Amino acid sequence: MKKLTINNKEYTLEFTIEASLYNDCTKSVMDMFIKGGMAQGAAESNDVDNAVDTLIGTIANLPQTALTLFYAALLEHHSDSVQSRDGDAKKLLATYLKENNKSFRDVFEEMTELMAEDNFFDLIGLTQIASEVSKETDKKTRKAGKSLSETT
């Protein structure tokens, strides 16, 4: 949970039940993470054009993603006064950016840090899913290595 003062009013931001039930929140943050990984993978594979295209698309979407996450964080405590992403939340975010001389990147980073602090990734099951995928990948890698050693 994080408290912010915007236009002399205090707001509580938190990634809990309400944020987890807002699908666009989870989709937006996962899109950023996955596309960031795709850009890095393309760069490591010397697929520069794909890396650049993916990176440009991710950066171009950063303001929308920051707004979505900001709105999601407001839902738990301010759904009565912040009733829409593209109306109330957008105005609040614009004021917050101006008052604090911040960028959309700054807000995105604040929101993802808050997601981690609030255990949002645990709540939506992402931590568990990532652990299961990692275990399955390790299992397949060991099995492939074992099969390879048996054939030599």
Backbone torsions as a table, in degrees:
resi	resn	phi	psi	omega
1	MET	NA	142.5	-178.8
2	LYS	-140.1	140.5	177.7
3	LYS	-108.5	134.6	177.2
4	LEU	-126.9	147.5	172.3
5	THR	-108.6	121.9	179.8
6	ILE	-127.8	123.2	179.9
7	ASN	52.8	44.7	177.7
8	ASN	64.6	20.2	176.6
9	LYS	-125.2	138.5	-179.0
10	GLU	-88.2	135.3	178.1
11	TYR	-124.6	141.9	176.4
12	THR	-107.0	122.7	178.2
13	LEU	-106.9	134.6	-178.4
14	GLU	-156.8	138.1	177.9
15	PHE	-103.3	91.0	178.9
16	THR	-131.8	-139.5	-172.8
17	ILE	-55.1	-52.1	-176.3
18	GLU	-59.8	-44.5	179.1
19	ALA	-64.7	-38.6	-178.5
20	SER	-67.9	-27.3	179.4
21	LEU	-85.7	-5.3	177.4
22	TYR	-93.6	95.9	-173.3
23	ASN	-52.8	-39.1	-177.9
24	ASP	-61.3	-28.3	177.7
25	CYS	-63.8	-54.6	-178.9
26	THR	-63.0	-43.6	179.9
27	LYS	-61.0	-42.7	-177.1
28	SER	-64.6	-47.2	-177.6
29	VAL	-69.3	-38.3	178.4
30	MET	-67.1	-38.3	177.2
31	ASP	-58.5	-44.7	179.7
32	MET	-63.3	-46.1	-178.4
33	PHE	-64.5	-46.5	-176.9
34	ILE	-66.8	-45.9	180.0
35	LYS	-67.4	-32.4	174.2
36	GLY	-62.4	-42.6	177.0
37	GLY	-66.5	-37.2	178.5
38	MET	-65.5	-41.3	179.1
39	ALA	-63.2	-43.2	179.2
40	GLN	-64.6	-43.3	178.8
41	GLY	-62.8	-42.1	178.2
42	ALA	-63.8	-40.1	179.3
43	ALA	-65.2	-41.9	179.6
44	GLU	-67.1	-25.6	178.1
45	SER	-90.0	7.6	-177.6
46	ASN	61.8	24.7	173.8
47	ASP	-93.2	71.3	-171.9
48	VAL	-60.4	-42.8	-178.8
49	ASP	-60.1	-45.1	179.2
50	ASN	-66.2	-40.9	178.8
51	ALA	-60.8	-45.3	-179.5
52	VAL	-65.7	-45.6	179.5
53	ASP	-60.1	-44.2	180.0
54	THR	-65.6	-42.6	179.6
55	LEU	-64.4	-43.5	178.9
56	ILE	-61.9	-44.0	178.5
57	GLY	-62.1	-39.8	179.4
58	THR	-66.3	-44.5	179.4
59	ILE	-66.1	-41.8	180.0
60	ALA	-61.2	-31.5	-178.5
61	ASN	-88.8	-6.5	-175.6
62	LEU	-56.5	-44.9	178.3
63	PRO	-59.8	-41.8	178.8
64	GLN	-65.7	-40.1	179.4
65	THR	-65.8	-44.9	178.4
66	ALA	-59.2	-43.4	178.6
67	LEU	-62.4	-45.3	180.0
68	THR	-59.8	-45.2	-178.8
69	LEU	-68.9	-39.0	178.2
70	PHE	-61.0	-47.3	178.3
71	TYR	-60.9	-45.5	-179.5
72	ALA	-59.5	-39.3	-179.1
73	ALA	-68.3	-25.2	179.5
74	LEU	-81.3	-21.1	-171.2
75	LEU	-58.7	-39.3	-175.3
76	GLU	-62.3	-38.6	-173.1
77	HIS	-113.8	-11.6	-173.0
78	HIS	-134.4	24.9	-177.9
79	SER	-65.4	-19.5	177.7
80	ASP	-76.2	-34.1	-177.6
81	SER	-103.7	-22.4	177.7
82	VAL	-112.0	90.5	-169.5
83	GLN	-94.0	-11.5	179.0
84	SER	-148.3	149.9	178.5
85	ARG	-67.6	-48.2	-173.9
86	ASP	-84.8	-3.3	177.6
87	GLY	-111.8	-89.1	-175.2
88	ASP	-60.3	-48.7	-177.4
89	ALA	-65.0	-39.2	179.7
90	LYS	-62.9	-42.4	178.4
91	LYS	-65.0	-43.7	178.2
92	LEU	-62.1	-44.3	179.9
93	LEU	-62.9	-43.0	178.8
94	ALA	-59.4	-43.4	178.4
95	THR	-64.8	-44.1	178.9
96	TYR	-59.7	-44.7	179.5
97	LEU	-60.1	-45.9	-178.3
98	LYS	-68.0	-47.3	-176.5
99	GLU	-64.2	-30.2	-174.7
100	ASN	-111.2	6.2	-179.9
101	ASN	50.5	51.4	-178.3
102	LYS	-111.5	163.0	176.5
103	SER	-108.6	168.8	174.9
104	PHE	-61.7	-34.1	177.6
105	ARG	-62.5	-41.2	178.0
106	ASP	-60.6	-45.1	-179.0
107	VAL	-66.1	-42.3	177.4
108	PHE	-57.5	-46.0	-180.0
109	GLU	-63.5	-43.6	177.5
110	GLU	-59.2	-43.6	-177.2
111	MET	-68.4	-41.2	-180.0
112	THR	-69.6	-34.8	175.1
113	GLU	-64.5	-40.8	178.5
114	LEU	-66.3	-37.0	175.9
115	MET	-58.2	-44.0	179.5
116	ALA	-65.4	-45.9	179.7
117	GLU	-60.6	-39.0	-178.4
118	ASP	-84.1	3.5	-179.9
119	ASN	59.3	34.2	-179.9
120	PHE	-60.9	-40.7	-177.5
121	PHE	-67.2	-32.1	173.7
122	ASP	-68.9	-44.5	-177.1
123	LEU	-59.6	-42.5	-178.4
124	ILE	-82.3	-6.2	177.3
125	GLY	93.4	1.5	-177.1
126	LEU	-62.9	-41.5	-179.5
127	THR	-60.9	-44.3	180.0
128	GLN	-65.7	-44.3	179.7
129	ILE	-62.3	-44.7	179.6
130	ALA	-61.3	-40.1	178.2
131	SER	-64.3	-43.2	179.3
132	GLU	-65.2	-42.1	178.6
133	VAL	-63.7	-42.6	179.6
134	SER	-62.5	-43.8	178.4
135	LYS	-62.2	-42.8	-179.5
136	GLU	-65.9	-40.4	178.1
137	THR	-64.5	-44.2	177.8
138	ASP	-60.7	-41.8	-179.8
139	LYS	-61.7	-45.7	-179.9
140	LYS	-67.0	-37.3	179.3
141	THR	-65.7	-44.2	178.4
142	ARG	-63.7	-41.3	-179.9
143	LYS	-64.4	-42.3	179.2
144	ALA	-65.6	-40.7	178.4
145	GLY	-65.3	-39.3	177.9
146	LYS	-64.7	-44.6	179.5
147	SER	-63.2	-39.6	179.9
148	LEU	-65.3	-41.4	-179.1
149	SER	-70.3	-28.3	179.2
150	GLU	-72.2	-27.1	-177.3
151	THR	-87.0	-10.8	-179.1
152	THR	-100.0	NA	NA
